[in-house]
Amino acid sequence: MSLDQVRSIADAVLYEGYLLYPYRASSHKNRSRWQFGVLGPPHATAASFGEEPGMEMQCLLAPHDGPAAVTVHLRFLQLQVREVRSTGEDGVDVPVEQLTVDGVSVMSWDEAVEREVVLTALPLGEAADAVHEVPGGEDTEPVTDARGVVVGRIVRRRLPLAVRVRTRAVVDDGYVRLSVAVRNEHPEPAATKDAAIRSSLIGAHLLLRAHDAEFVSLLEPPAGAAAAAGRCRQRRCWPVLAGPKGTTDTLLGAPIILYDYPEVAEQSPGALFDSTEIDEILTLRVMTMTEEEKAEARATDPRAREIIDRCDGMSPADLQQLHGLLRDPHPPRPAAPVGPAADVRDVEPTAFDTAGAPWWDPAADASVRPGSDAVVIDGVRVASGSLVRVQPSRRADAQDLFFAGQVARVTAVLSDVDGGTHIALVLVDDPASDLHDWYGRYFYFAPDELTPLSVEETTQHREENRS
């Protein structure tokens, strides 16, 4: 499998927190971004608020017959300071916060450059420990107006970085437990917040490819690997299987906790960067920005410009796509086997399996009628109108303590999509019970929290209520 297939997920991790709504340089929180996977300089002072310099993850591999190896990709962002300079009539450049040319503005800002350190086909039987240098640099870009006259410059500067990557492996219950540790080795002290982040590895994460071996899920390990999986330890980096579901040759070690085979929702039209925020909410927020705010966001960063332009250009159909998607929690019913070997046990019907209607549609199963359905409790049929005594046992709500021993009238018997049964009821002695019933505001309990009243008790309660 090509590693490109998982880079969309890796890129989402890489840029998460790169730029935060409202995407403007003047926004205070955009002066304190870079939230996930920051490996700070080891010699940062307390006043710099530098983050820890290291992370480490452990994963399990099942070797094949050949010489097992693993390729390690360390990916991160290197901060790049973008300084805007205005050229005066005397030809001298002066640093400015913002430069507007022909109605288009550009601002001084902290950008980032993607970096990747690759350790190719490391044998699992051999430990590795090396420091890798990431060069700094300075680039200059002229800014010209419509006539081609140079009116300023954009200067971009990067500090050099140094990162140590260590790998080691041990055998554990027939599996190989691989440890990958990453540490920022920047040698210079960092006394301020700006100095610390400029010498940090940002959005650091790992992509691992197995050769003649396969990774084992730590979230759902096979029975034979459960004990070894439980002995894996993680520090600021969590490994999950990545790529098409069912493949086991690629692992993502992320600074945020994910599930195996994470995916970017196909309904998402593009990155929003803002701390895994919901696309629809952020898109609607962008649409509420004033034209002045949008102009500042466009001047802040090219990626912000892309977000603003994309949100402004969305059609009603595009917005509807963001509104959400309901997925059937039940797998499709398999085709019935054919021939003398067919066995009815091979076919398990799904709930609400009628006429192809969605599982969430009340019309999907016409046999479900909460107002008349019943459930048997202690050998007694309980349905709408039945009187029961409440004995809360699950402590789902503090007010359950006040319901203990109370008599209630059942209003409906309901089933959820997971096959559970819930009893809706109102308390008989509640002066507002009729009002609750009219509004449809009920209390819900499980069948094992209710005791049906006997015929005598039911008759007594009904006579007392009539009187």
N, C-alpha and C positions, 0 to 999 in steps of 0.2 A: 504494500500500500504506500502511496506517495504521502510524504509528510505534509504536503500542501493541503491535504484534506482536513487536517486538524488545525491548520494555521488560523482559520477564522475564529476558532475558539481561543487559541493562544493570543491572537491579536486583541480580542475583547478583554482578556486578562491584562495584556500589556498596556492598553490605553485606558483602563478603568480608573477614573479619577484624574485623567489628564487635563480635563477642562470641565468646570462645573456650571450648571445653570445659575445665573443668567448669561454665562459665557462672555462676560465683560471683564476687562482688566481692572476696572474700578471696583468691582465687587470684592468685598473683603475676603470671602472664602476662596476666591481665585488667587489670592496671595498666599494661601495655605493649602494648596492642593497636593497631589501625589499621595494618595491615601493607602494604596495596597502595594505590598512587595518592595518596600524601600529598605535597602541595605545601606546604612549610614557609614560615614568614615569612622574608623576605630579610635581616632584621637580627637573626637569632638568633645567640646566642653559642655557642661550641663546647661549653660546659657544658650547653646545653639539648638537645643532640642533635637539633636541628631538621633536617628533610630539605631537599633541594634545592627551591628555590621554583618551578622551571619544568619544563615538558615540551613536546615538539614532535613532530608526526608529519607525514609527507609521503605523499600518495596520488596516484594517477593517475585522470584522468577522460577519457572520450571524448565531446566535445561533439556535440550534434545540430545541426540547422539553425537552431534558435531561439537566443535570447539565454541562454546557459548561466549558471546560478547555483547556489549551494549554501546551504542553511540549516544553521547550526551550533548544536547543543545541547551546552552544557557542563553536566554534572551532577556534583554532589559533595555531601558531607555537611558541615554546619556543626556543630561541637561545641557541646553545650549542657550546662552544669553543673547537675545536679539536687541541690539542697541541701535536706535534710529538717530541719525545725525542730519542736521540741516546745514546746507552750504550757504553762507552769507555772500553779499556782494563782493567782499574782499577775498572770497575763495576759501575762507576758513570754515571747517566743519565744527558744529556745536551740538553736543548731545541734547536731544529733546524727547519729551514723553510721547509726542504725537506729531506726525507730519502729514499735511493734507495737500495732495497734488491733483489738480483737475477734478476736484470733488471727491477723490478717493483718499481715505486715510489709512495710515499704517502706524502702529504703536510700538513702543519698546515693550519687550515681553520675554518671558522664559519659554522657549520651545523645547523640543526634545528630538534626539536622533536615535533610531533603532540600532541596536548592537546585538551581535550574536557570536558567542564563543562555542566552537564545535570540537568535541573530543571524539574522534572517529574510532569505532570498533575496539573499545577497550576490553581486553579479555577479563572475564569474570574472576578468574583465578589470580589476577594481579592487581595490586593496589596502585592508584595513581594520585599524584600530588604535585600540582604545578601552579605557578602564578602566571597569569595572562595579562599583558599590557593592552590597554585601550587608548589609542593616541588622542591627544587634545588637538586644538587647532584654532585658526581664525580665518574667516572668509569675509570678503567685502563684496557688496552688490550695489551698483549705482542706482539712484532713483532719478528718473528723467520725466519731464513734463511732456505735453503733447507736441511741443516743438522740437523735442530731442535734447533740450537743455538739461544738464545735470543740476538738480536742485538739492540733492542730499545723498546720503549713503546709508545702507543697512550693514552693520558689522555684527557678525555672529562669532561668539567665542565659546570654546569648550575646554574644560580642564581635563588633563590626562587621568585615567583611572587604572587601577590594578585590582585584579580579582583572583582569588585562589579557589581552585576546584579540587576537591579530594573525593576519591571513591574507594570503597573497600567492601569486601563481600565475605560472608561466613555461611556455612551450611547449617540449615535448621530444619529438622524433620524431613530431610530429603529435598528441600527447596533451598534456593540461594537467597539470602537476605542481603540486598544491596543497599549500601548507604551512600548518599551523594550530599556532600557538604559544600556550601558556597560561602565565601567570606570576602568582604570588601577590605583590601589591603592598602588603601590610600595612605601614603606616608605622612602627609602634612596635617598639622592641627587645624581644627575648624572652630572658630570662636563665636561665629554668628550663625543665625538660622540660614541665611542665604549661602554662606560658605559651606555649611553642612549639606544642604540639598544639592549644591553644585558639584560636590564630590561624592554623591551617592549613586548607587545603582537603583533605578526606579522601575517598578513593575516587574521585578525579577521573578522569573519562573523557569521551569525545566521541561524540556521535551526529550523523552528517552525512546530509542528504538532498539528492540531486542533482535539479536542474530543467533539462530540456532537455539532459541529459547522463547518462552512466552511468559508474559506477566500474569500474575494471579490477582484477582480482585481482592482488595482489602475490605471492601464494604460487604461483599457477599462471597467470601472464600468458600471453596469446596470443603466438605467435611474434613478431609485429610490435611487441609492447610489452615484450619481455623486457629489452632494453637499457635502456629508460627506467625500467622497474621496478627494475632493478639500481642505478639512480642515486638512488633514494629513500632517504632517511636517517631513522631513527627515534631518538628520545631519550625513554625512559621512557613511551612510548605507541606501541602497535602496531595498525595498521589491518587489519581483515578485513571481508569482505562479510558482511552480516547480513540476516536476514529469511528468507522461504521460499527454498529452493534454486533457483538459476537467476535470481533477481532481482538487479538491479545498481543500484538507486537508493538503497540505504542502506548506510552504512558505520559500523562500530563501532571507535573508537579506544580500546583498553583498556590499563590498566597491567600486565596479564598477557598473555602470548603465547597466542593462541587460533588455531583454524583457521577457514577461511571457513564461514559459516553455522553458528555454534555453537548448540547446543541444550541446554536443561535436560532431563535424562532424565525421561521420562514416569513412570518408576517412583518418582521422588523425591516424597515427600508434602509437602515443605516445606523451607525454608531452614534450614541448620545453621550457616552463617556461618564455620565454622572452617577457613579456609585451604584450600579445595577438598578437604577430607578426604572419605573415602568414607562415604556415608550409613549403610551397614549397620554399620560399625565404630563410628561415633559413637552410633548409636541403641542398640546393645548396651551401650556404655559408660554411656550415660545410665541404662539400666535397672539397672546395678550400683550406682548412687548410693544412699546411705542417705536415709531420709525427711528427716532434718535437712539434708542437703546439698541435696536437692531444694527444701526450703522456702527455703533461702538463695538458691538460683538464681531461684526465683519472685520473691523480694523484690528481686533485683538489677535486673531489667529486664523490661518486659512481653513483649519478644520471647523472653527466656529462659523466662518462664512458659509461653509458647505451645509452645516446644520440649519442655519437661518434660511438659506435659499431653498433647501429641501422642504422644510416645514411650510414655508410660504407657498410653495408650488404644489402642495398636496391637494388632491381632489377629495370630494366627499366619500368616494369609494375607497380611496387610500386610507382615510381616517377610520372608516368602518372596519377595515382590516385590522386596525390596532385595538379594536374594542374587546377582543378576546375570542377564545375558541374553546368550545366544549368538546371534550373527547370522551368517547364511549369507554367506560372503565372495564367493560366486558369484552374479551376477545371474540372475533367472529366465530360462529358455530362451524366446525369443520363439516365437510361433506360426509354423508353417511357411507360407511364401507359397503362394498358390493361383493356378493358371493357367499359361499357357505361359511367362510371364516368370519363373516360380519357379526359383531357383538354390540348390543345396544349400549354397553358400558363404554364403548369407544366414542360415543357422541354425548357431549354434555351441553344441554341447551343453556343459552344465556338468559338472564332476566330480561323481561319486557321484550321478548323476541317475537314481535308481531308486525307483519306487513312492512318491515323495513323502517319503521318509525324510529326517530331518535330516542335514546333511553330516557332523556329528560322531558320528553313530551308527555303530558298526562294522558293523551290519547293512545300512547304506545301500548298500553295494556288495559283494555276496557274492563277486565275482570277486577281491577283494583278500585274499590269503592270505600274510602276511609269512613264514610258516614254509616255504612252497613256492615263492613267487615268485622270479624270477631277474632278473638284469640282465647285459647283455653288456659286458664290459670287455676292450679290446684284442682283440676277436673271440672271446673266451672266455666261455661261459656261467657266471655265478657265482650260486650259490644257497646255501641253508643246507647246511653241511658242507664247502663249498669252502675251500681253503687259499689265502691271499693274502699278499703282502708289503706292509707298511704303509709309505707314504712321505708323511707329513703335510706339507701345503703351505699350509694356511690359518691355522696358528698360533692355533687357537681356544683352546688350553690349553697351559700351560707344559710339562706332562708329554708333550706330543706329541714333544718333543725326544728323549725316551727310547724312543719307539715306532719311530723311524726305522729301517728295515731289519728290523724284527721280523716273524716269521711269525704269522699269526692265522687262526683258524677262523671262518668266517661263520656266524652263528646266524639271521639274518633279513634280508630285503630289504624295506624299508618306503618308503611314499610319503606325503608330506604333502599338505595340502589345496591347496597352491600348485603342486603338480606336481613338487616336488623328490624325489630319491631318496636314501635314507640306508641305509648298510650297517651292521648291528649285528654285532659280533664280540667274541671273547675272544682273548687272546694264548696261543699254543700253549705257550710256555715259562713261563707264569705258573703257579706251584704252586697258586694258588687259582682257576684257570680253571674247574674243575668246580663250585666253590662259587659263583662269579659266575654261571655258567650256571644253576645251581639257583635262585639268587635272582632271576635275570632282570636282573642288573646288567651291562650291556654298554657297550662303547665304540662311538661312531658316527663313521663317516667317509663322505665323498663318494666316488662311484665313481672320480673322477680322482685320488684319493689312494691307490689300491690297484692292485697288479699281480698278476694271477693266477699262481700257480706252474705250472710246466710239469708234464706227466704224470710225468716222471722225478723232479722235486723233490717232488711230492706223495707219490709212492710211497716215496721215501727218508724223508721226515718221518714217515710213518705207520709204517714198519718200525722207526724209531728209537724212537717212542713205545711200540710194542708190546714192545720189548726193555727 
